[in-house]
Amino acid sequence: MSGWFARVGLPLSRDEQAAVGGLIDSVAPQASGEVTLLTSWQDALQFLRACELDPTWWDQEEREREWLWTRVAELQTESTLLQAMAALQERLDAQVRAALIAAGAKDPAVIGEAMGSMLLAAQQNALAELAGEPPEHRFRRKFALFEGGRWPLGYHAARFVLF
């Protein structure tokens, strides 16, 4: 079982630093690699609200997701793909919600954002796997951070932010 959200707010371990560095390299290879670690659920929510004003990260991820979806849809029917994504969400929903509450998330808005972010990352990871992408792919790296107990919030204003 995964440690969903079990490490939010804690200092980064050496392995996490390496994982985040790899993710930054896959997202913004020319970036300085600055990492900002948030320490509260409210800070995470505020960061996500600020990102709504600059959707660069979201747009970049969405283009990659669409590209992977197109590749995978060539290998299987779209109906099969939609069923697989729905099954993935159903399998993860209850355990992730319970993990969020155990990790101290109380605000329904925070829980909703965290659930949505994690489930999107799970779907992105599944698409990357189905498309045959290596473990170094940005979606696979991002999902690994979630599995390790972190909440990777995104790349914004020349820094990668996680909780």
N, C-alpha and C positions, 0 to 999 in steps of 0.2 A: 504494500500500500504506500502511496505517496505521502509526503509530508506537506501537503497543500497549506500554504500560508504559515507554516510553523516557524519560519525564520524571518518574518517581516519585522523590521525595526532593529534587528541585530546587526552588529558589524559584519562586514563581508569576510568570509574565510578566504584563504589563499586560492582554493579551488574555485570559489565563486568569482573572485577577481579575474581569474583566467577565463572563466566562462563568459563573464561580462565583456572582457576584452575581445574575445572571439566574436561575440555578437556585434559589438561596435564595429569591428573590422568588416563584418559582413554587411552591415547597414550603411556605414559611412567610412570607407577605407581611408579617406584623407583627413578624418577628424582627429582631434587631439586626444580623444579617448577619455575625456573628463567624465567622471561618474558622480552622480549625486544620489546619496542614500537618504531617503525620507524616513522619519521615525514615528509617524502617526497615521492612522487611518484618515483623519481629516486632511492632513497634508497631501496624502495620495489623491483624495477627492478634489482638493483645490488644484493640484497639478493637472488632473484630467480636464477640469473646467477651463484652465488656461490654454490647454492644447486645442480646445474647440475653436479658439480664435485663429489658430495656425494649424491647418489640417495636413501639413506636409508629411508627417510620419504616417498618418492614417492613409493618405493617398498613395504613398509608396507601398505600404503593406497591401492595400487593396489591389493595386496593379499586379503585384506578385501573386496574390491569392487568385485573381482572375486568370492569370497565365497558367498557374498550376491546375486550376479547375478545368481549363480547356484541354490541357495535356491529359489529365486523368479521364475526362469525358470521352476522349478518343479510345480509351482502353476498356471502358465499361459504360453502360447506359447511365444517363443522367438520373433516372429514377433509382437505380441501384446506388448511385453516389449519394443522392438525397437521403435514402433510407439509412445508409451507413452513417451519415452525419447526425441524423436524428437519433440513432441508436447510441452513438457516442455521447451525445448530450444527455440522453436518458440515463446512461450508465454512470456518468460523472456527477450529475446534478445534486443528488442527495448527499453524497460523501463530501463534496466540495462545500456545500452549504453548511454542513455540520462542522467541517474544519474551520470555516470562517468564524463561526460563532465561538468555537473552542479557542481560536487565536485572538479573540477579543473584539471582533467587529460587531457593533450593535446597531449602528445607523442603517436603516433600510436602503438609503441611497448608496452608501458605501458597499453594502452587501450586493446590491444590484450591479454596481459597476465592477466589483471584483469578480462576481460570477460571470458577467458578460465577457470580461477580459480573458478570464481563464478558459471559458468555453470556446471563445474565438481562437485562442491559442491552440487548444486541443484540435479544433477543426483544421487550422492552418497546418499543424504538425501532421495530421492524418493525410492531408493533401500532399504535403511534401514527401511523406513516406510512400504513398501510392504512386507518386510520379517518379519514384526512384532517386530522390535527392539524397545526398550524403548527410551524415550527422552534422556537418559543418554548415548546413543551410540555415539561414536566419530563423526560419520558423521552427526548426527542430531545436536550435539553441535556445530560443525563447521559451519553448515549452519545457525544456529541461530545467530552466530556472524555476518555472512554476512547480514542476515536480519536486525540485529541491527545497521548496518552501518559500520562495520569493514571489514578489509581484513585479515583473518588469513592466514599468509604466510607459516607457517609450523614449524616443530620442527627440529632444526639443531644445531649441536655443543653444546648439552646439554642446549639448551634454546628454548623457544617457541617464535616465532617472529610474530608480527602482526602490521598492519598499520591501 
